[in-house]
């Protein structure tokens, strides 16, 4: 399943062996679509997904993202 996200938070457990990543989507509230306005609309943050992973998995994710974003590698599509 794919979900769009535009915000996240990361935390680590007290044992420092697991990482928790929460993904959110900032969207306008539903009533903003019902009453169009020219003013800026404040957004609400909705939870999209929550991932818990081992420290090794989190490090692998960090490495892959870093290489991908720096142009050093391409991510395999699986």
C-alpha positions as CSV (number, residue, x, y, z in Angstrom):
1,X,0.0,0.0,0.0
2,X,1.2,3.5,-0.8
3,X,0.4,6.6,1.1
4,X,1.5,10.2,0.6
5,X,3.3,11.7,3.5
6,X,4.7,15.2,4.0
7,X,5.8,15.1,7.6
8,X,7.4,12.6,10.0
9,X,8.8,12.2,13.5
10,X,11.5,9.8,14.7
11,X,12.2,8.5,18.2
12,X,14.3,5.7,19.7
13,X,13.4,3.4,22.6
14,X,15.2,3.6,25.9
15,X,17.2,0.5,25.1
16,X,18.5,2.3,22.0
17,X,17.9,-0.8,19.9
18,X,14.6,0.1,18.1
19,X,13.5,3.1,16.1
20,X,9.9,4.4,15.8
21,X,9.0,6.5,12.7
22,X,5.6,8.2,12.5
23,X,4.4,9.5,9.2
24,X,1.8,12.2,8.8
25,X,0.0,14.1,6.1
26,X,-0.8,17.7,6.5
27,X,-4.1,18.4,4.8
28,X,-6.8,21.1,4.9
29,X,-9.8,20.1,7.0
30,X,-12.8,18.8,5.1
31,X,-14.9,21.9,5.7
32,X,-12.3,23.9,3.9
33,X,-13.4,22.3,0.6
34,X,-17.0,22.9,1.4
35,X,-16.6,26.7,1.8
36,X,-13.9,27.9,-0.6
37,X,-12.1,31.0,0.4
38,X,-9.2,33.1,-0.8
39,X,-7.6,33.1,2.6
40,X,-4.9,30.7,3.6
41,X,-6.3,27.5,5.0
42,X,-4.8,26.0,8.1
43,X,-4.0,22.3,7.9
44,X,-4.5,19.4,10.2
45,X,-1.9,16.6,10.7
46,X,-3.3,13.1,10.1
47,X,-1.4,9.9,10.9
48,X,-0.6,7.9,7.8
49,X,1.7,5.1,9.1
50,X,3.8,4.0,12.0
51,X,6.9,1.9,11.6
52,X,9.0,0.2,14.3
53,X,12.3,-1.2,13.2
54,X,15.5,-2.6,14.7
55,X,18.5,-0.3,14.9
56,X,20.2,-2.2,12.1
57,X,17.2,-1.8,9.8
58,X,17.1,1.9,10.6
59,X,20.8,2.3,9.8
60,X,20.3,0.5,6.5
61,X,17.4,2.8,5.7
62,X,19.5,5.8,6.6
63,X,22.4,4.6,4.3
64,X,20.1,3.8,1.4
65,X,18.3,7.2,1.6
66,X,21.6,9.1,1.9
67,X,23.0,7.3,-1.1
68,X,19.8,7.7,-3.1
69,X,19.4,11.5,-2.3
70,X,23.1,12.2,-3.0
71,X,22.9,10.5,-6.4
72,X,25.4,7.8,-5.4
73,X,23.0,4.9,-5.9
74,X,19.7,4.1,-7.3
75,X,17.1,2.3,-5.1
76,X,16.0,-1.1,-6.3
77,X,12.3,-1.4,-6.9
78,X,10.9,-4.5,-5.3
